[in-house]
Amino acid sequence: MSYFLWISGVILALAWFSRIVDAALGIPQVADIARPEWDRKPVTPTGEPRVSIIVPARNEEEHISGALSQLLALEYCNYEVIAVNDRSTDRTGSIMDEIAARPEAHKQLRIIHVTELPAGWMGKTHAMWIAGQQATGDWLLFTDADVFFRNDTLRRTLAYAESERADHLVVFPTLIMKTPGERMMIAFFQTLFAFGHRPWKVADPKAKDHMGVGAFNMIRRAAYEKVGTYQALRMEVLDDMKLGKVVKNAGLAQRNVFGDGLLSIHWASGALGVVNNFTKNFFAVMSFQWWRTVATAVALLFLNLMPFVGVWFTSGWSRAGYALALLSMFAIYAGMSLRTKIAPYYFFLHPVSTLLFNYALLRSMVVTLRDGGVTWRGTKYPLDELRKGLV
């Protein structure tokens, strides 16, 4: 047993310490377009490029008015907003029409009402595909109906994208967190995300790391058409990340950036709200494979709980590995606190969030297998079709 504990400590120390070193060296390479040097207009030979902002929405009556109003107030001249009412059963569609009727929205905002979902499509991907067909922009910006934009967001992002000659740009949103439970779960998710996806490697054409965020996926029209448009992702639950994947696989230039305060979203209410949001996604992340899900759950428990257990039940040099793993983990929380409102002491809740995260992962598998598919916003998508549509 002592030999096993010693080996486990070494493995955990190497895993966590190598990632914190990698992150410490890599994250400073990721640009922050909220900085003063990006407060400028995009420079292109033909002037300001035209942007089509595409907003799919289903039952978003709480957020849609504020979101569209902010998009119509952006400090940029050459853009349009295409809002898609995807079979909403609340007032989303009528609110969209009311905003479109305003004099200031007449030339900038178009509304598309989808009343039926064709077979073989997710509702959101279909809505974005329909809007993309009608878009007139050189760039297509896909965003969500509950995301709020600062008025200089579009100008800054285009200035960066054009200067970098990017084909696809992702901006990390500022997450609005109202409760300790939200901070605890989002802190864990961001820690795990940085462990599995290296944002600092996204720009490297030799690395497989890719990125996509539903709040801000901006892609050149030529690149969008090259990867097959959203028709290639029509049954993808993780459409935002998979767009990033097909862009990277196509050898196109992908970038992700920080932009503190440029766009914000309140992603979930409370710790259990975060768990509920994960229920739709996690089994899809595992490609709908039960064995992979179970193996991942075991690995997550080992990686995230064993350092806390091992440091108490070992002594001497055997404890050193677990201690180094915990220090590295704490360093990630400390670094995270520099960019978010998550205090470093949330590190001490890491075991709790680990258990809740694992619960969400296994719950996603059980619910999807039990129901024979994923039900999202009132529409059920059969598991067989979801598996066939995986990219």
N, C-alpha and C positions, 0 to 999 in steps of 0.2 A: 504493500500500500504506500509506503513512504517513497518508493521509487516512482510509482505512478504520480504521486503528488508533486514530486520534484520535476518530472518530465512535463506535467501539465503546466506548472508554473513557468517553465522555460518557454513553452509554446505560447502561452498567453502574453508573457513579457515581450517576446519577439513580435507578436501580432500587433499589440497595441503601441509599442514604442516605435516600430517601423512606420506605422501609419501616422503617428503624431509628428515624426520627423518629416515624412513625406508632405503632410499637410502644412507644416510650418514653412517649408521651402516653397510649396506650390501655391498656396492661397494668395500670397502677395503678388503673384503673377496675373491673377484675375482682376481685370480692370473694374474700377468703380466709377460709373458714368454720372454719379451724383456730384463728383468733384468739379471744381470751377472750370477746369480746362475743357470740359465737354459741354459747357454752356454756350453753344454756338449752333449755327445752321449747318446742315450737311452740304458738302462741296462736291458737285458733280459737273461734268461738262454741259449738261442740259438743264442745269438749275435744280430746284427742289424736286426730288423724285415723288411720284404720286403714290399714296398709300391707301389701301383698302382695309379698314378695320372691321373685322367680322366677329359678330357677337351672337352666338347661339344661346337661346334661352327657353327653358321649359319650367313653367310655374315659378317665376322669379318676380312676382308682383312686389315683393318687399324691397328688392334692390334695383330693379331695372330702370326706374325713373332717375335715380341718382347716378347710376353708372352711365347711362346715355347722356345725361346733362353734362357730366364731366368730360365725356369724350367730345361733345360738341363745342367745348370751351378750350380745346387744346391750342397752344401757341404754335400753330403750323397752318400754312395756307392750302397746300395741295393734298387734301385727303378727303375720303368719304367714309361713312359709317354704314354698314349693312347689318341690320339686326334681324335675326331669324326667330320668329315665334314657332317653336317646335311643338305643335299639338297641345299647347297649354290648356289647362282646365280652369285656371283662375283668370285674373284680369291682366295678365302679362301682355297679351295681344292688344287689348284696348288701350293700355297705357302707352305702348309703343306708338300706336296710331295717333294718340293725343300729342305726344312729343313731336312726331313727324309733321303735325299740322301747324306747329309754331313757325312764325316767319323766319326765325334765325336758323331753323333746321331744314328749310325747304330744299336747299341745294346740296346739303351734306348728308342727310339721313334717308336711307331707303329701308322699307320694311318688307320682309317676305313672310308670308303665313303658310306654314306647312300643316296640312290637315290629315295626311295619311303617310305612314312610313312604309316604303317599299320593302319587300322581303330581302333578307340578306344584308341589312344595314342596321347599325346602331343609330339611335336617334340623333345624337350629337354629331357623329361623323357625317351623317347624311345632311344635316343642317349646314355644316361648314362647307361641304362639297357643293351644295346648291348655291350658297353665297359666293363661293369661289368662281363658279361659272359666270356669275353676273358682275364680278369685280372688274374694275378698270385700272387698278393700281399696278405700278412696277413692283411694289412690295405688298404682300398680304400679311396682315397682323391678326392672328387668331387669339382671342381673349375670352374670358368668361363674363357672365352677366352680373357677377357679384364682386368684380374687381374695380377698384377706384384709382383713377389716374391723376397725377399731378399735372398741371397745365403745360409744363415743359418736358414731359416724358418723351413724347414722340420726337421732338426736335433733337433731344440729346441722343436717343437711341439711333436715330438715322445718321447723326453726325459720326457716331462711333462705327456703325455698320459700314458706312460708305468709306470711311478712312481705313478700315481694316479689310475692305473688299470681301466682307462676309457674305455668305449665301443664306445663312440661317443664324438668327440671334435670339438668345434666351435671356431674359432679365429676371433675376430672382426677386419675387415680391416681398414686401415687408408684411410679415404675418402679425395681425392684430390678435393679441392674447389677453383675455379678460379675466381668466381664473388661474389659480395655481395648477389645477389639473391639466389645463390646456398647455401651460408652459412646460410641465413635466413631460407630457407625451410628445410635444413638438421638439423638445430638447433631445429626447431619446431618438426620435425619428431623424433629426438632423445629424446626430452623432452617427447613427447607422448609415445614413445616406452618404456621408463623407467617407465612411469606411468602405462602402460598396461602389460608389460612383465618385470619381476624382474630377471635380470641376476644372482643376488646373491642367488636366490632360485633354480636355475636350478639343482645344485648338490644335493639338498635335495630330497630324494626319496619320502617323504611324501607330497611335494608340487606338484601342477599340472603345474607349470611353466616349459616351455620347450624352446629350442632354435634351430634355424637352419639358416645358412647364406650361400647363394649361392657361395660366394667367397671362403669359406673354410668349407666344411662339411667332416670330416674325421671319418670313422667308421670301426670297426673291421669287417673282412669278416664274422665271425660267427654271429655277431650282425646283419649285413646287411641281411644275409639269414634268420635269425630268424624273422625279421619284414616283410619278404615277398619280399625283393629286391625292385627295383623301379617299378616292375610290380604291386605292391600294390598301387602305386601312379601315375599310368599311365596317368590319366586325371586331375592331380592336377596342377592348375596354380601356387600355392604357394608351389611348390615341396620342397624347401629348409626348410621352417618352418614345413611342414607336416612330413618330415623325422624326424625332431627333436621330433615331437609329437608322432609318432608311436614308436620311440626309448624309450621315457619316459613312454609311456603307457605299454610298454613291460617289465618295471621294470629294464631296463638296466642302466648302470652308464653313465650319461651324464655330460659333463663339458663345460663351455665356459670361454674364457680367453681374456685378452687384449694382444696386441703385437705391440706396437707402431713402425710403420715403417717396420714390417716384411712382410706385404703384403699391396698393395695399389690399389685403383681403382678410376677412375674419373667416377662417377655414372651417371651424367647428366650435360648438358650444360645450365646454367641459371635457373632461377626460373620456367619458363614455361617448360623447359626440365624435371625438377623434376615432375611437374604436369603431363606431358605426360607419364612418366614412371609409375606413380601411376594409370593411367587410366586402364592398364591391370589388376592390382592387387586388387584394393580396393573393387570392388563388390564381388570378390572372398573371400576377408577377411570377408565380411558380408554374406558368404554362398549363394550369389546370391539371397538374400531376400530383396525386396524393402522396406518393412516396417522397417526392422532392420537398413537399410541404412539411412532412413529418421530419425529414432529415434536417431541413432548415431550422425547424423549431428546436431540435436537439442542439444543433450547432450554436444557435443564438443563446440558449440557456448556458451552455458551456462558456461561450465567449464573454457573456455579460454578467453572469452570476458567479461563476467559479472564482474570479479574482476576490470577490467579497468573502466567499466561503473559505478559500484557501488561505487567506491572510490570517484567519482566526484559528484554523486547525492545523497549522504547520508551525515550525520553529526553525531557528538557525537560517542556513542558506536556502533551505526549501521555501522559506517565506519571502525571500528576496524577489523572486520572479513575480509573485502575486502583488507585492508592494509596488514594483515597477509598473505592472499593468494598471494598477489603480491610479498611480501618479500620472501616467500617460492619459488615462481616461479623464482625470480631473483637469489636465491641461487642455483637453478638447473642450470641456465645459467652460474653462476660463477664457479660451480663445473665442468661443461662441458668444460669450457675454460682451465682447467688444463690438459685435455687430447686431446683437439682438437685446431684448429686454429680459433675457433669461439669466438670472444671477448664477454664479458658479456653484452656490450651495445646492442647486438642484441635482448636482452630482450624487448627493446622498439619497436621493429618491430613485436613483438609477435601477436598483433591484425591483422596485415597485413597477416602474414603467416597463421593465423587461417582462415581467409577468403579464401585464396588461397587453403589451405588444404581442406576446406569444398567444395570448387568448384571442386577440383579433385575427392573427394569422390562421389559427386552427378553426376559429369560428367561420372565417371566410370559406375555408374548405368544406366544413360540415354543411353550412347553409347552402352553398352552391350545389354540392352533391345531393343533398336532400331535396332541393327544389328542382333539380335537373336544369339549372341555369342561373343566370343573374337577373334579378329584378331591380331596375333602376328608374326612379322617377315615374313609376306606374307602368313601365313596359318590361315584359319578361323576354330575355334573350336566351334561347335554348343552348345548353352546354355543347351539344354536337356542333352547332353552327359556330359557336365561339371558338372551339378547338380548330375547326377548319379554317377560320379566319385569322389565326395567329400569324404574325409576321416574325 
